[in-house]
Amino acid sequence: MPLPAWVPIREELRDDEPYGAPQLDVPVQLNTNENPYGPSEIVAQDIGDSVRDAALSLNRYPDREAIGLRTALAAYLGHGLTPDRVWAANGSNEIMQQVLQAFGGPGRTAVSFAPTYSMYPEYARNTHTRWVAGRRLDDFGLDVDGALELIAAEQPDVVILTSPNNPTGTALDPAHTRAIAEAAPGIVVVDEAYAEFRRDGTPSALELLDEFPRLLVTRTMSKAFALAGGRLGYVAANAGIIDALRIVRLPYHLSAVSQAAATAALRHEDELLAQVDALRGTRDETAAWLREQGFDVAESDANFILFGRFDDRHAVWQGLLDLGVLIREVGPLEWLRVSIGTPDEMTAFRHALLEVTR
């Protein structure tokens, strides 16, 4: 609903709406890139026990530096990382907000390349950072020459890259990441929220951290770790960059419960990541099937697929919803995005899509 005129909100926010995908109670929910396989009873029990232990001291503030969790995250990431080079927050959303609080702000500029994650310009808006969006190629790959021209012209304080990109699923060519890291005058953030789903042989920007001290790589436990409800995101960078983020973080920003749950989940890394290969396989099978049906399909290294093209994508989205299948109406106007679910959910999606489009 529009805000009443008497609400004294900042004028540039008055006509905006809260971010969020539709939360609808339908049988097949394939719209928010969640992992369809929840934690096992064993993992849930360990998380529950850890949270109970934390609850016994909830009268005290949590460890504001989250040292135990950061130690576990550094061990998970490898690449010689140490706890002072990792930071954690309430989802990668809060990480990105802190990045723009520390390195953006009034008089500063952030650049990214559309279509990409629709929250990026909102982070910029919330921190009074000037936002500039370049364009991707027709296949949604990064136009590196155009990107370098834009960086040279704008001299941005922050460059945000996304690999795999959301909503397209496109992975970055590591040579392009390197070229931008070499050219950017400020920091470069590579958002790797879906990194665990990338195809074999697709490298991570973590490999470049030691070479580029102004490079940051963000991740999340929401997707591959099936911990979307836990709200835990993190970033790896030079220790000096991490210290800058610590300056802008809110006091005790990460609750003891969140720290306990995430640390427990990391103890079960092998089990929680066991379904990643299956989801990658289902993704590739679904992409092949969509192409067989005559749809255009973006190459995906994530746990979702962008497909099209539709003269009226909303009509297709609504038709699927009427059949109990919820996907995402996002990205370029002729395209839709489907998250990868269980085999039964993907079968339901296929049947519904054929019914709606044939």
GIDALIN-V223200 format. One record per residue. RES is the residue in one small letter. SS is DSSP state (A for helix, B for strand, O for the rest). PSI is psi in whole degrees, -180 to 180 (* if undefined). D_FIRST is the distance of its C-alpha to the first C-alpha in whole Angstrom. Layout:
RES|SS|PSI|D_FIRST / RES|SS|PSI|D_FIRST
This chain:
m|O|142|0 / p|O|146|4 / l|O|142|6 / p|O|149|9 / a|O|-26|12 / w|O|-12|14 / v|O|120|13 / p|O|52|16 / i|O|157|15 / r|O|136|17 / e|A|-33|16 / e|A|-10|17 / l|A|-11|14 / r|O|-40|11 / d|O|4|10 / d|O|160|10 / e|O|153|9 / p|O|141|11 / y|O|145|14 / g|O|139|15 / a|O|154|16 / p|O|133|15 / q|O|96|17 / l|O|143|18 / d|O|87|21 / v|O|161|24 / p|O|-36|27 / v|B|110|27 / q|B|105|25 / l|O|45|26 / n|O|-10|23 / t|O|19|23 / n|O|29|27 / e|O|157|28 / n|O|124|31 / p|O|-9|32 / y|O|108|35 / g|O|171|34 / p|O|150|37 / s|O|172|40 / e|A|-38|41 / i|A|-46|43 / v|A|-44|41 / a|A|-37|38 / q|A|-43|41 / d|A|-42|42 / i|A|-44|38 / g|A|-43|38 / d|A|-40|42 / s|A|-40|41 / v|A|-38|38 / r|A|-44|40 / d|A|-42|42 / a|A|-34|39 / a|A|-25|38 / l|O|-16|42 / s|O|28|41 / l|O|-8|37 / n|O|-12|39 / r|O|153|39 / y|O|153|37 / p|O|170|37 / d|O|109|39 / r|O|-16|37 / e|O|-8|39 / a|O|47|39 / i|A|-44|42 / g|A|-46|43 / l|A|-44|40 / r|A|-34|41 / t|A|-44|44 / a|A|-39|43 / l|A|-41|41 / a|A|-41|43 / a|A|-39|46 / y|A|-44|44 / l|A|-31|43 / g|O|-143|47 / h|O|27|48 / g|O|16|50 / l|O|148|46 / t|O|163|47 / p|A|-31|44 / d|A|-6|44 / r|A|12|43 / v|B|141|40 / w|B|148|37 / a|B|153|34 / a|B|-176|30 / n|O|82|27 / g|A|159|27 / s|A|-16|28 / n|A|-47|24 / e|A|-35|26 / i|A|-49|29 / m|A|-38|28 / q|A|-43|26 / q|A|-38|29 / v|A|-45|31 / l|A|-26|29 / q|A|-39|29 / a|A|-38|33 / f|A|-10|34 / g|O|-145|31 / g|O|-179|29 / p|O|133|30 / g|O|1|32 / r|O|161|32 / t|B|139|31 / a|B|142|30 / v|B|140|31 / s|B|-171|30 / f|B|114|31 / a|B|153|28 / p|O|138|27 / t|O|-167|26 / y|O|125|24 / s|O|-10|21 / m|O|-21|20 / y|A|-51|23 / p|A|-24|22 / e|A|-37|19 / y|A|-43|22 / a|A|-46|24 / r|A|-45|21 / n|A|-24|21 / t|O|10|24 / h|O|37|25 / t|O|132|27 / r|B|133|27 / w|B|130|26 / v|B|127|29 / a|B|118|28 / g|B|-178|32 / r|B|147|32 / r|O|169|33 / l|O|171|36 / d|O|-29|36 / d|O|9|37 / f|O|5|34 / g|O|166|37 / l|O|127|37 / d|O|91|39 / v|A|-37|41 / d|A|-44|43 / g|A|-37|39 / a|A|-42|38 / l|A|-36|41 / e|A|-42|41 / l|A|-42|37 / i|A|-41|38 / a|A|-37|41 / a|A|-40|40 / e|A|-24|37 / q|O|58|39 / p|O|151|35 / d|O|-27|35 / v|B|130|34 / v|B|129|34 / i|B|118|32 / l|B|156|33 / t|B|124|32 / s|O|112|35 / p|O|147|34 / n|O|145|31 / n|O|123|28 / p|O|11|27 / t|O|-23|30 / g|O|3|32 / t|O|130|35 / a|O|150|37 / l|O|140|39 / d|O|124|42 / p|A|-26|44 / a|A|-33|46 / h|A|-40|43 / t|A|-45|41 / r|A|-45|45 / a|A|-41|45 / i|A|-40|41 / a|A|-34|42 / e|A|-31|45 / a|A|-27|44 / a|O|134|41 / p|O|-19|42 / g|O|-141|39 / i|B|157|38 / v|B|124|37 / v|B|126|34 / v|B|112|35 / d|B|109|32 / e|O|47|34 / a|O|-28|31 / y|O|22|33 / a|A|-37|36 / e|A|-19|38 / f|A|-3|37 / r|O|153|39 / r|O|154|42 / d|O|136|46 / g|O|-6|47 / t|O|113|44 / p|O|164|44 / s|O|150|42 / a|A|-11|41 / l|A|-29|43 / e|A|-17|46 / l|A|-4|46 / l|O|-42|45 / d|O|-25|48 / e|O|-30|49 / f|O|100|46 / p|O|-16|45 / r|O|14|42 / l|B|136|40 / l|B|141|38 / v|B|117|37 / t|B|147|34 / r|B|176|33 / t|B|155|31 / m|O|3|33 / s|O|-34|29 / k|O|-81|31 / a|O|-34|35 / f|O|1|35 / a|O|42|33 / l|O|36|31 / a|A|-37|27 / g|A|-13|27 / g|A|-19|29 / r|O|70|27 / l|O|113|30 / g|B|164|31 / y|B|166|34 / v|B|144|35 / a|B|137|39 / a|O|-177|41 / n|O|147|43 / a|A|-32|44 / g|A|-38|43 / i|A|-43|40 / i|A|-41|39 / d|A|-35|40 / a|A|-39|38 / l|A|-34|35 / r|A|-26|36 / i|A|-36|36 / v|A|-7|32 / r|O|149|31 / l|O|153|30 / p|O|132|33 / y|O|47|33 / h|O|-23|30 / l|O|114|32 / s|O|158|32 / a|A|-34|35 / v|A|-45|34 / s|A|-44|32 / q|A|-42|36 / a|A|-45|38 / a|A|-44|36 / a|A|-40|36 / t|A|-40|40 / a|A|-43|40 / a|A|-39|39 / l|A|-26|41 / r|A|-19|44 / h|O|35|43 / e|A|-49|42 / d|A|-45|45 / e|A|-44|43 / l|A|-29|40 / l|O|0|40 / a|O|-28|43 / q|O|-4|40 / v|A|-45|39 / d|A|-41|42 / a|A|-41|41 / l|A|-37|38 / r|A|-41|39 / g|A|-44|41 / t|A|-39|39 / r|A|-49|37 / d|A|-38|40 / e|A|-41|41 / t|A|-41|37 / a|A|-43|37 / a|A|-42|41 / w|A|-43|40 / l|A|-40|37 / r|A|-39|39 / e|A|-30|42 / q|O|0|39 / g|O|8|39 / f|O|151|36 / d|B|138|36 / v|B|127|35 / a|O|140|35 / e|O|128|37 / s|O|133|36 / d|O|18|37 / a|O|-167|34 / n|O|37|33 / f|B|167|31 / i|B|132|31 / l|B|127|30 / f|B|159|31 / g|B|-154|31 / r|O|150|31 / f|O|136|29 / d|O|-35|28 / d|O|84|25 / r|A|-31|24 / h|A|-37|21 / a|A|-39|23 / v|A|-46|25 / w|A|-46|22 / q|A|-39|21 / g|A|-42|25 / l|A|-43|26 / l|A|-40|23 / d|A|-24|24 / l|O|10|27 / g|O|17|26 / v|B|118|26 / l|B|117|23 / i|O|-168|23 / r|B|130|21 / e|O|92|20 / v|O|159|21 / g|O|-158|23 / p|O|147|25 / l|O|-24|24 / e|O|8|27 / w|B|158|27 / l|B|158|25 / r|B|133|26 / v|B|130|28 / s|B|154|28 / i|O|124|32 / g|O|-158|32 / t|O|165|35 / p|A|-42|38 / d|A|-40|36 / e|A|-39|33 / m|A|-33|34 / t|A|-43|36 / a|A|-41|33 / f|A|-46|31 / r|A|-49|34 / h|A|-43|35 / a|A|-42|31 / l|A|-41|31 / l|A|-40|35 / e|A|-38|34 / v|A|-34|30 / t|A|-6|32 / r|O|*|36
